[in-house]
Amino acid sequence: MGLYLNLHAALVYASFGRNENLADLSLEPGLPLLWALDFNVDPMSSLVVQSVRGKVRVLDEIVLRHATTAEACERFLERFPKSPAGIVIYGDASGNQRQTTGASDYDMIRDYFRVHSTILVTYKVPSSNPSVRERVNLTNSRLRSAAGDIGLMVDHKCKELIMDFEQVSFKADTYQIDKDRDRLRRTCPTRWGICSGRNACRPKL
């Protein structure tokens, strides 16, 4: 029992529970899709989310090895070719950095959707990233609040996200996420934390 408690305490997303946080989810066509991306990592992974009556629903994940931003956009539109209520792009501040092509990741997303889709796309991008502690605490509170409320549901098909929730851990005696334990566990959950209402930025075209 003591070993179990020690391991559980080391988990970053200790609030996650399969019985509480997993469900078969369906798209709400009248609500916008929230697409949360992380850049400069491999595999490139992103979450497709909706906010329904104050609850966060993770509908799908897109995980691509050795992928470009354009390839991520292509895969997104393959799965979600229509979104009558539009798309809101969430991401980290690093996506604003210019690449060798002279364009940032967000510039590439704008260009791709401008050419390949008529869906209205807006952006909620912070000027700087929240701290790891803030994102972790926010994610855990959405998974299960102190009052026991469940504010985040995940579709069963989001296999990588579920493994992140169940396996990502802290380094011993620190609040640092152990990225060396399994380099494929890229703490995808912190991405959706940007989708949960704690972004001070206003949407912009």
DRENBA-552842 format. One record per residue: residue in one letter; x, y, z negated of N, C-alpha, C, CB in turn. Coordinates in steps of 0.02 Angstrom, whole numbers, padded with zeros to 5 digits. Atoms other than C-alpha are relative to their C-alpha. Glycine has a CB too. Layout:
REM DRENBA-552842
a|X|Y|Z|X|Y|Z|X|Y|Z|X|Y|Z
...
***
This chain:
REM DRENBA-552842
m|00042|-00061|00000|00000|00000|00000|00043|00063|00000|-00047|00000|-00061
g|-00042|-00059|00003|00140|00121|-00043|00032|00015|00068|00054|-00009|-00051
l|-00030|-00010|-00065|00223|00094|00127|-00052|00030|00047|00027|-00066|00028
y|00052|-00026|-00043|00057|00126|00216|-00012|00074|-00013|-00065|-00039|-00010
l|00012|-00070|00016|00031|00290|00124|00057|00043|00024|-00010|00009|-00076
n|-00057|-00040|-00023|00206|00349|00165|-00003|00009|00076|00066|-00034|-00020
l|00005|-00005|-00072|00183|00309|00350|-00057|00046|00020|-00010|-00069|00032
h|00058|-00041|-00018|00012|00391|00353|00015|00074|-00012|-00061|-00021|-00041
a|-00016|-00070|00016|00079|00549|00271|00046|00029|00053|00033|00005|-00069
a|-00047|-00025|-00050|00212|00560|00408|-00034|00014|00067|00056|-00049|00009
l|00034|-00012|-00063|00084|00561|00547|-00020|00074|00007|-00062|-00045|00007
v|00016|-00070|-00012|00060|00732|00625|-00076|00011|-00001|00029|00023|00067
y|00072|-00009|-00006|-00125|00706|00662|-00037|-00050|-00044|-00023|-00008|00074
a|00028|00048|00048|-00178|00614|00505|-00075|00003|-00005|00030|00013|-00068
s|00072|-00006|00003|-00357|00676|00522|-00036|-00041|00053|-00020|00073|00007
f|00031|00036|-00055|-00386|00574|00679|-00025|-00069|-00022|00049|-00008|00058
g|00027|00066|00012|-00498|00422|00668|-00039|-00023|00060|-00045|-00001|-00063
r|00034|00026|-00060|-00558|00312|00811|-00076|00000|-00009|00024|-00071|00016
n|00072|00003|00011|-00729|00289|00733|-00033|00068|00001|-00015|-00035|-00066
e|00028|-00067|00005|-00753|00475|00707|00011|00042|00062|00029|00035|-00060
n|-00020|-00048|-00052|-00667|00556|00855|-00003|-00027|00071|00069|00023|-00014
l|00005|00027|-00067|-00693|00439|01003|-00072|-00012|00020|00040|-00065|00006
a|00068|00010|-00026|-00848|00430|01113|00003|-00003|00076|-00049|00056|-00024
d|00008|-00005|-00072|-00906|00407|01292|-00033|00067|00015|-00042|-00061|00029
l|00024|-00068|-00010|-00925|00586|01347|-00020|00011|00073|00054|00050|-00020
s|00023|-00017|-00068|-01013|00661|01498|00008|00075|00011|-00074|-00022|00012
l|-00009|-00070|-00020|-00987|00824|01591|-00065|00039|-00008|00025|00005|00072
e|00057|-00046|00005|-01104|00968|01549|00007|00050|00058|-00002|00037|-00070
p|-00010|-00041|-00060|-01125|01051|01722|-00012|00074|-00010|-00044|-00025|00054
g|00014|-00071|00011|-01189|01214|01651|00054|00037|-00040|-00064|00008|-00035
l|-00053|-00030|00040|-01030|01245|01550|00066|-00001|00038|00007|-00037|-00068
p|-00065|00000|-00035|-00856|01293|01612|00045|-00056|-00022|00035|00067|-00010
l|-00053|00047|00017|-00714|01170|01617|00060|00039|-00027|00021|-00043|00061
l|-00061|-00029|00028|-00565|01215|01507|00057|-00047|00016|-00007|00013|-00077
w|-00056|00042|-00020|-00402|01152|01579|00062|00024|-00037|00011|00002|00078
a|-00056|-00019|00042|-00258|01154|01455|00063|-00035|00024|-00013|-00017|-00074
l|-00061|00028|-00029|-00084|01130|01528|00060|00015|-00044|00011|00028|00070
d|-00066|-00012|00030|00092|01114|01462|00051|-00005|00056|00015|-00052|-00057
f|-00049|-00002|-00053|00241|01156|01570|00069|-00021|-00026|00003|00071|00031
n|-00070|00016|00016|00425|01107|01574|00008|-00064|-00040|00031|00057|-00039
v|-00007|00065|00032|00395|00929|01513|-00013|-00054|00052|-00048|-00007|-00061
d|00014|00058|-00042|00394|00758|01594|-00015|-00059|-00046|00061|-00016|00048
p|00049|-00014|-00053|00271|00682|01609|-00038|00065|-00011|-00048|-00058|00005
m|00043|-00059|00004|00169|00836|01650|-00070|-00024|-00019|-00001|00041|00067
s|00065|00023|00023|00009|00813|01553|-00045|00059|-00015|00006|-00046|-00062
s|00048|-00053|00013|-00149|00915|01535|-00066|-00031|-00021|-00009|00045|00062
l|00065|00022|00025|-00321|00902|01457|-00056|00040|00032|-00003|00007|-00077
v|00060|-00033|-00027|-00491|00940|01532|-00053|-00003|-00055|-00025|-00036|00066
v|00039|-00007|00061|-00605|01003|01395|-00063|00041|00014|00042|00034|-00055
q|00058|-00045|00003|-00777|01078|01367|-00015|00016|-00073|-00061|-00030|00036
s|00024|-00020|00066|-00842|01173|01217|-00075|-00003|00001|00026|00071|-00021
v|00072|00013|-00001|-01018|01112|01180|-00029|00013|-00070|-00016|-00072|00024
r|00031|-00018|00064|-01118|01195|01040|00052|00003|-00056|-00055|-00050|-00017
g|-00053|-00010|00049|-00958|01240|00950|00045|-00059|-00011|-00031|00018|-00063
k|-00043|00059|00006|-00882|01067|00967|00044|-00007|00062|-00043|-00064|-00010
v|-00047|00011|-00055|-00731|01027|01074|-00005|-00072|00024|00073|00016|-00022
r|00005|00066|-00030|-00750|00881|01194|00056|-00008|00052|-00070|-00012|00032
v|-00053|00014|-00048|-00597|00812|01285|-00026|-00053|00048|00066|-00024|-00036
l|00031|00044|-00049|-00669|00737|01444|00050|-00045|00036|-00038|00041|00050
d|-00048|00037|-00041|-00511|00682|01533|00070|00027|-00013|-00018|00006|00075
e|-00069|-00021|00003|-00323|00691|01538|00032|-00013|00068|00039|-00036|-00057
i|-00037|00009|-00062|-00206|00710|01686|00073|-00006|-00019|-00012|00059|00052
v|-00069|00013|00019|-00034|00633|01661|00038|-00022|00062|00004|-00055|-00056
l|-00037|00012|-00062|00092|00638|01803|00075|00001|-00014|-00017|00052|00054
r|-00073|00002|00007|00275|00586|01806|00032|00038|00058|00025|-00073|-00003
h|-00041|-00036|-00050|00400|00698|01898|-00045|00041|00046|00043|-00050|00040
a|00050|-00034|-00040|00257|00808|01957|00014|00076|00003|-00070|-00013|-00028
t|-00002|-00073|-00006|00246|00987|02018|-00067|00028|-00024|00015|00020|00074
t|00062|-00034|00019|00117|01115|01966|-00053|-00009|00054|00013|00074|-00013
a|00048|00009|-00055|00035|01100|02138|-00030|-00070|-00001|00034|00013|00067
e|00026|00068|00003|00020|00912|02117|-00050|-00008|-00057|00057|-00050|-00008
a|00048|00001|00055|-00066|00937|01950|-00066|00032|00022|00028|00036|-00062
c|00060|-00032|-00025|-00189|01056|02033|-00037|-00045|00049|00018|00066|00035
e|00031|00046|-00048|-00221|00931|02172|-00038|-00055|-00036|00053|-00030|00047
r|00032|00054|00037|-00260|00793|02048|-00062|00026|-00038|00049|-00032|-00050
f|00058|-00029|00035|-00375|00909|01949|-00060|00006|00047|00018|00069|-00029
l|00055|-00010|-00047|-00478|00951|02103|-00026|-00066|00028|00022|00045|00057
e|00024|00066|-00020|-00486|00768|02153|-00052|-00026|-00051|00059|-00050|00005
r|00045|00025|00052|-00571|00729|01987|-00058|00047|-00013|00039|-00011|-00064
f|00052|-00050|00015|-00670|00890|01968|-00006|00048|00059|00016|00038|-00066
p|00004|-00043|-00060|-00707|00958|02143|-00050|00057|-00007|-00018|-00042|00060
k|00050|-00051|00010|-00854|01059|02079|-00004|00019|-00074|-00069|-00024|00026
s|00011|-00024|00068|-00877|01166|01925|-00040|00065|00006|00068|00011|-00039
p|00041|-00059|-00013|-01024|01284|01947|00011|00057|-00050|-00072|-00019|-00001
a|-00010|-00051|00051|-00986|01374|01784|00072|00025|-00003|-00019|-00027|-00068
g|-00068|-00024|-00003|-00803|01399|01830|00049|-00041|-00041|00003|00071|-00023
i|-00055|00033|00035|-00636|01346|01758|00038|00054|-00039|00048|-00038|00050
v|-00043|-00044|00040|-00537|01427|01617|00066|-00037|-00011|-00035|00019|-00069
i|-00066|00029|00007|-00351|01392|01620|00031|00023|-00066|00046|00020|00060
y|-00037|-00013|00061|-00264|01379|01452|00070|-00030|00007|-00036|-00030|-00063
g|-00067|00027|-00004|-00078|01353|01433|00047|00037|-00046|00026|00003|00071
d|-00048|-00033|00044|00079|01402|01343|00034|00058|00036|00052|-00050|-00026
a|-00031|-00060|-00027|00178|01560|01366|00055|-00014|00050|00026|00042|-00056
s|-00055|00016|-00045|00319|01471|01457|-00023|-00002|00073|00031|-00067|-00018
g|00026|00001|-00069|00206|01458|01610|00005|00066|00035|-00070|-00023|00000
n|-00008|-00066|-00030|00232|01644|01637|00071|00012|00028|-00016|00054|-00050
q|-00069|-00010|-00022|00418|01621|01670|00007|-00014|00075|00047|-00046|-00040
r|-00011|00008|-00072|00474|01640|01850|00044|-00060|00014|00031|00063|00029
q|-00040|00057|-00022|00541|01486|01938|00050|00023|00053|-00046|-00057|00027
t|-00050|-00017|-00051|00679|01478|02068|-00035|00025|00063|00044|-00061|00016
t|00037|-00024|-00058|00543|01510|02198|-00022|00072|-00007|-00061|-00044|00012
g|00023|-00068|00013|00506|01678|02117|-00070|00003|-00027|00004|00040|00062
a|00068|00002|00024|00333|01623|02062|-00003|-00037|-00067|-00047|-00034|00051
s|00010|00036|00063|00276|01571|01888|-00049|-00058|00011|-00027|00048|-00055
d|00047|00056|-00006|00174|01414|01855|-00071|00026|00009|00004|-00045|-00063
y|00068|-00028|-00007|00018|01522|01836|-00010|00031|00069|-00013|00052|-00054
d|00004|-00024|-00069|00056|01607|02002|-00015|-00057|00048|00065|00037|00020
m|00010|00058|-00044|00064|01435|02082|-00071|-00027|-00006|00050|-00056|-00018
i|00069|00022|00009|-00103|01386|02006|-00049|00048|00036|-00018|-00004|-00076
r|00043|-00048|-00034|-00184|01547|02068|00001|-00011|00076|00022|00072|-00017
d|-00006|00009|-00072|-00116|01519|02243|-00034|-00064|00023|00073|-00001|00020
y|00030|00063|-00020|-00172|01338|02247|-00075|00003|00002|00023|-00056|-00047
f|00073|-00004|00003|-00351|01372|02194|-00027|00049|00051|-00023|00019|-00070
r|00022|-00049|-00050|-00361|01522|02309|-00006|-00032|00069|00049|00060|00003
v|-00002|00033|-00065|-00320|01411|02458|-00047|-00060|00004|00070|-00022|00017
h|00033|00066|-00003|-00405|01247|02411|-00067|-00003|-00035|00045|-00050|-00030
s|00063|00004|00037|-00559|01293|02310|-00034|00069|-00002|00013|-00026|-00071
t|00039|-00062|00008|-00697|01422|02292|-00024|00008|-00073|-00060|00001|00048
i|00020|-00003|00070|-00718|01389|02105|00030|00063|-00033|00022|-00064|-00038
l|-00025|-00057|00037|-00704|01543|01995|00048|-00023|-00055|-00058|00041|-00030
v|-00051|00020|00050|-00545|01527|01890|00021|00061|-00040|00061|-00034|00035
t|-00026|-00052|00044|-00501|01635|01741|00054|-00030|-00044|-00057|00031|-00044
y|-00059|00022|00036|-00351|01626|01626|00000|00027|-00071|00064|00021|00036
k|-00012|-00020|00069|-00323|01630|01438|00070|-00024|-00018|-00054|-00030|-00050
v|-00070|00019|00010|-00135|01632|01415|00030|00047|-00052|00039|00005|00068
p|-00030|-00043|00052|-00046|01695|01258|00065|00031|00024|00011|-00040|-00064
s|-00065|-00031|-00014|00100|01814|01268|00056|-00036|-00035|-00001|00074|-00020
s|-00048|00042|00035|00188|01701|01144|-00038|-00060|-00029|00037|00039|-00057
n|00032|00062|00024|00154|01526|01081|-00011|00001|-00075|00042|-00060|00020
p|00009|00009|00072|00077|01492|00910|00053|-00047|-00027|-00071|-00027|-00015
s|-00049|00045|00031|00191|01405|00787|-00025|-00072|00002|00016|00021|-00072
v|00019|00071|00003|00193|01215|00782|-00046|-00012|-00060|00063|-00045|-00003
r|00041|00010|00060|00122|01221|00606|-00071|00024|00011|00031|00037|-00060
e|00068|-00027|-00012|-00024|01330|00660|-00039|-00046|00046|00004|00070|00031
r|00035|00043|-00048|-00066|01217|00808|-00018|-00067|-00032|00043|-00011|00062
v|00014|00064|00033|-00052|01058|00704|-00057|00007|-00050|00063|-00026|-00035
n|00053|-00010|00050|-00159|01128|00563|-00068|00011|00034|00017|00059|-00045
l|00062|-00014|-00036|-00289|01190|00687|-00028|-00065|00030|00012|00052|00055
t|00022|00062|-00030|-00295|01023|00777|-00029|-00047|-00053|00059|-00035|00036
n|00025|00043|00053|-00314|00926|00614|-00067|00024|-00028|00051|-00005|-00056
s|00063|-00025|00027|-00452|01041|00554|-00058|-00011|00048|00006|00075|-00016
r|00052|00015|-00049|-00547|01013|00716|-00016|-00075|00000|00023|00021|00071
l|00013|00072|00002|-00525|00825|00705|-00046|-00017|-00059|00067|-00038|-00006
r|00043|00009|00059|-00598|00827|00530|00016|00056|-00049|00010|-00070|-00032
s|-00011|-00057|00045|-00621|00981|00422|00002|-00023|-00073|-00055|00053|00010
a|-00001|00017|00072|-00601|00987|00233|-00069|-00020|-00024|00026|00060|-00040
a|00069|00018|00018|-00790|00974|00224|-00023|-00065|00033|-00047|00057|00019
g|00017|00062|-00033|-00787|00818|00332|-00034|00009|00067|-00043|-00040|-00044
d|00032|-00013|-00065|-00856|00901|00489|00046|-00020|00057|-00020|00074|00006
i|-00038|00021|-00059|-00799|00829|00656|-00011|00052|00055|-00021|-00071|00024
g|00006|-00052|-00050|-00762|00967|00781|00033|-00017|00066|00030|00063|-00026
l|-00036|00020|-00060|-00667|00868|00913|-00017|-00072|00016|00076|00009|-00008
m|00013|00068|-00025|-00722|00717|01015|00042|-00011|00062|-00076|-00010|00015
v|-00045|00019|-00055|-00612|00625|01141|-00031|-00059|00036|00071|-00017|-00026
d|00024|00056|-00039|-00668|00513|01283|00049|-00059|-00005|-00011|00020|00073
h|-00041|00060|00007|-00606|00334|01271|00053|-00007|00054|-00044|-00061|00001
k|-00048|00009|-00054|-00516|00347|01438|00063|00042|-00008|-00032|00017|00066
c|-00059|-00043|00011|-00392|00475|01370|00053|-00039|-00040|-00019|00066|-00036
k|-00043|00047|00034|-00267|00339|01327|00063|00033|-00029|00020|-00055|00047
e|-00061|-00032|00024|-00112|00448|01313|-00014|00046|-00059|00034|00039|00057
l|00018|-00045|00054|-00198|00576|01204|-00013|-00040|-00064|-00062|00042|00018
i|00015|00041|00058|-00261|00440|01088|00064|-00027|-00031|-00047|-00059|00019
m|-00064|00024|00027|-00086|00367|01072|00039|00057|-00034|00043|-00030|00056
d|-00032|-00057|00033|-00020|00541|01033|-00029|00009|-00070|-00010|00065|00042
f|00032|-00009|00065|-00147|00560|00894|00021|-00053|-00050|-00076|00000|00008
e|-00014|00055|00046|-00103|00391|00822|00074|-00012|-00014|-00029|-00062|00027
q|-00070|00019|00006|00086|00389|00844|00048|00058|-00014|00022|-00034|00062
v|-00046|-00056|00010|00162|00564|00840|00011|00011|-00075|-00026|00065|00034
s|-00016|-00006|00070|00252|00587|00675|00051|00056|-00012|00027|-00066|-00028
f|-00050|-00049|00020|00359|00710|00581|00067|-00035|-00014|-00023|00039|-00063
k|-00064|00025|00024|00544|00687|00551|-00002|-00004|-00076|00059|00046|00024
a|00002|00012|00072|00578|00624|00376|00014|00063|-00039|00049|-00054|-00019
d|-00009|-00055|00048|00557|00757|00242|00002|00068|00035|00063|-00010|-00040
t|00002|-00064|-00035|00526|00896|00371|-00070|00011|00028|00054|00003|00056
y|00062|-00015|-00037|00384|00983|00461|00015|00004|00075|-00033|00065|-00025
q|-00019|00001|-00070|00471|00954|00627|-00026|-00064|00033|00077|00005|00008
i|00026|00058|-00036|00387|00840|00753|00058|-00040|00028|-00049|00021|00057
d|-00055|00044|-00022|00498|00690|00793|-00010|-00016|00074|00002|-00065|-00042
k|00006|00010|-00072|00517|00701|00982|00048|-00053|00025|00013|00066|00036
d|-00047|00052|-00021|00657|00573|00986|-00028|-00070|-00011|00065|00008|-00039
r|00028|00066|00016|00551|00430|00918|-00030|-00033|00061|-00054|00006|-00055
d|00028|00025|-00063|00458|00410|01082|-00007|00060|00046|-00069|-00038|-00010
r|-00001|-00060|-00041|00495|00536|01218|-00061|00006|00045|00063|00001|00042
l|00062|-00005|-00039|00333|00494|01310|-00056|00029|-00042|-00020|-00068|00027
r|00050|-00029|00043|00235|00553|01159|00016|00075|-00006|-00002|-00034|-00071
r|-00018|-00070|-00006|00239|00737|01204|-00047|00046|-00039|00000|00021|00072
t|00045|-00039|00042|00115|00796|01071|-00051|00038|00041|00039|00047|-00044
c|00053|-00029|-00041|-00019|00827|01200|-00055|00033|-00042|-00030|-00054|00043
p|00054|-00032|00038|-00145|00868|01060|00010|00074|-00014|-00010|-00036|-00063
t|-00009|-00070|00016|-00063|01034|01022|-00023|00044|00057|00073|00014|-00016
r|00022|-00039|-00057|-00113|01088|01196|-00073|00021|-00006|00010|-00040|00064
w|00070|-00018|00005|-00297|01079|01164|-00011|00050|-00057|-00043|-00062|-00011
g|00008|-00049|00053|-00269|01183|01006|-00007|00070|00028|00059|-00003|-00047
i|00006|-00066|-00032|-00252|01331|01124|-00071|00009|00026|00051|00007|00058
c|00069|-00004|-00025|-00429|01289|01184|-00051|00006|-00055|-00015|-00062|00041
s|00047|00008|00055|-00507|01296|01013|-00021|00065|-00033|00028|-00045|-00051
g|00027|-00062|00025|-00544|01478|00990|00049|00044|-00037|-00056|-00014|-00044
r|-00050|-00040|00036|-00382|01542|00914|00046|00037|00048|00041|-00045|-00046
n|-00040|-00036|-00049|-00320|01629|01071|-00025|00072|00003|-00003|-00033|00071
a|00021|-00070|00004|-00322|01817|01057|-00006|00032|00069|00049|00040|-00041
c|00001|-00029|-00066|-00305|01843|01244|-00072|-00001|00028|00047|-00039|00047
r|00063|00001|-00036|-00456|01891|01346|00011|-00032|00068|-00028|00072|00008
p|-00008|00029|-00066|-00490|01796|01506|00017|00053|00052|-00065|-00037|00021
k|-00016|-00047|-00054|-00415|01877|01659|00002|-00039|00065|00067|00036|-00013
l|00002|00032|-00065|-00432|01840|01843|00072|-00009|00025|-00041|00042|00051
***
